[in-house]
Amino acid sequence: MNPDFIAGLQVTGLGMGLVFLTLILIMLVIVALGRVFPPKKEEAALAESDAPSIQASPAPATGSVASDTDEVAAIALAIAVARNAARTVRAPAASQPEPDIDYENITGEVISVIRVEPGPSNWGQRGRINALS
């Protein structure tokens, strides 16, 4: 095998190993910080109280088609209400009003941007001359 190819494989393996070791190290730091600074009990209790409570009802002993459709309708209604409640809790970014910008008070200077058309450049021409000679 070509020694350059083997060296390339070694460098690639070393680089990938370093990346994964760094990721594992970051993971361990995050876990350690999570154990050193656990979430407060009040925040956990508050998060649990904000969550909608879902109560399961026991299944009827004899199932009929009418009661099954009623249960399906009740489940669909509960899902729709929960989704609507979750949607009203967080406001999407698009519904926020755009900030008023006072362009008169923006400091800085006006810069003219010129367009450089692609074409033969001195650099490219010199490269062709060097390649031909």
N, C-alpha and C positions, 0 to 999 in steps of 0.2 A: 504494500500500500504506500501511497504517497505520504511522506512525513508531514507535509503541510496539512493534509486531510486529517491525520491523526492529531496534530496539534490543534486543529480547528475543533475536532470533537472534544478534546480535553478542555479547551476554553469554554465551549458551549456547556459541557457538563458542570464545570466549575461555576459558571454564571448562573445556571439554573439552580444548582445546589445553594448558592448564596441567596438567591431570591426566595426559595422555599424556607431556608433557615431564618431569613428576616421575617417572613410572614408568620412563622411559628413563634418567633420571639415577640412579635407584636401581639399575637393572640394571647400569649402567656402574660404579657403586661396588662392587657385588657381584663383578663380573668382575675389577675392579682388586684387590680384597682377596683374591680367589682366586689371582691371580698373585703378589701380594706375599707371601702366606702359603700356599704350596702344601702339600698334605697330605704328611705325613712318609712316607718310604719304608717304615718299619717297619709303620706302620698299614696301608698298602696291601698289603704282603706278608702280614700277618696276616689281612686280609680275604680275600685270595685263598686262603690255606691253609684257612680255615674253610669255604669253599664246597665243596660236594660235587663230586668230579671225575666227569665223564661221559665215557666213552670210546666212540667209535663203532667198530663192527665193519664190515668190508667186506661188501657185499651178495653173496650167493651167486650163482654164475654161472647156475645153473638153479634157478628158483623152483618150489617145490611147495606145495600147499595146507597140508600139515602143518607145513612149516617156517615158512610165513607166520603161521599161528596161534600157533606157538611164539614167534615174534618179537613178535607183538602182545601175547601174554601177558607176555613178559619186559619189554616197554616199559611196559605197564600196572603191573606189579609195581614197576618202578623209579620210576615217577611216584608211586605210593602210598607207597613207602618215603621218597622225598624229601619229600613233603608231610607225612608223619608226623614226620620228623626236624625239619622247619621248625616244626611245631606244638609239639614238645617244647622247642625252643630258647627261644621266647618264651612267657611265661605271660600269658594274657589277664587283663585287669583284674578280671573277675568272680570269678576263682579266688582272689584275694587276700583274706585275712581282713579283716573290718571292724574298724576300730580301736575299742578299748575307751574309752568316754567316761565320765569321772567327772563326773556332773552336779552333784555337791556342791561341786566346786571351781571352777565357772564363775562368774566375777564379772560383775556388772552388776545391773540393776534390772528388775523386772517392769513391763511397760507394758501397759495395757489398751487394746485397739483397739476403737473403736466403729464401728458400721456406719452410714453416712449413707444413708438411703433416698432414692431419686430422687423428686423432686417439684418443685412450683413454688418457685423461689428468688427472693430479692429481686433478684438480678442479671437474671434472665430477665424478671421482671415489669417492672422499670424499662426494659428494652429494648423491651418491647411498648408501654409508655406513650409512650416517645420515638418509636417508629415510628408510632403512631396520631396523635400531635399534630404 
